């Protein structure tokens, strides 16, 4: 998985990061869902669930 420093992401509001710590957050572009950000813990839990399926 590619990694980018947070400073490389423009216009990312701290509210989005705070919310992503507890639940996935959808980032939109022109009112269309473009990306999802989530905590590493949530991501690892999701991967574990998918691998068990």
C-alpha positions as CSV (number, residue, x, y, z in Angstrom):
1,X,0.0,0.0,0.0
2,X,1.3,3.4,-0.9
3,X,1.9,6.0,1.9
4,X,1.7,9.7,1.7
5,X,2.6,12.3,4.4
6,X,-0.5,14.1,5.6
7,X,1.1,17.4,4.5
8,X,0.9,16.2,0.9
9,X,-2.9,16.2,1.1
10,X,-4.3,19.7,0.6
11,X,-7.4,21.0,2.3
12,X,-7.7,18.1,4.7
13,X,-9.6,19.4,7.7
14,X,-8.7,18.1,11.2
15,X,-12.5,17.4,11.8
16,X,-12.2,14.7,9.1
17,X,-9.1,13.2,10.7
18,X,-10.7,13.2,14.1
19,X,-13.8,11.5,12.8
20,X,-11.7,8.9,10.9
21,X,-10.1,7.8,14.2
22,X,-13.5,6.3,15.1
23,X,-15.2,5.5,11.8
24,X,-14.5,5.6,8.1
25,X,-14.8,9.0,6.4
26,X,-15.7,9.5,2.7
27,X,-13.9,12.3,0.9
28,X,-15.8,13.7,-2.0
29,X,-14.9,15.6,-5.2
30,X,-17.6,17.4,-7.0
31,X,-20.2,15.7,-4.8
32,X,-19.0,12.2,-5.8
33,X,-17.3,9.8,-3.3
34,X,-13.7,9.6,-4.2
35,X,-11.7,8.3,-1.2
36,X,-12.2,6.8,2.2
37,X,-10.0,7.5,5.1
38,X,-10.0,5.4,8.3
39,X,-7.7,4.6,11.2
40,X,-5.1,1.8,10.8
41,X,-6.9,-0.2,13.5
42,X,-10.2,0.0,11.5
43,X,-8.4,-0.9,8.3
44,X,-6.7,-3.9,9.9
45,X,-10.0,-5.1,11.4
46,X,-11.6,-4.9,7.9
47,X,-8.8,-6.8,6.3
48,X,-9.0,-9.5,9.0
49,X,-12.8,-9.9,8.4
50,X,-12.3,-10.1,4.6
51,X,-9.6,-12.7,4.9
52,X,-11.8,-14.9,7.1
53,X,-14.6,-14.9,4.5
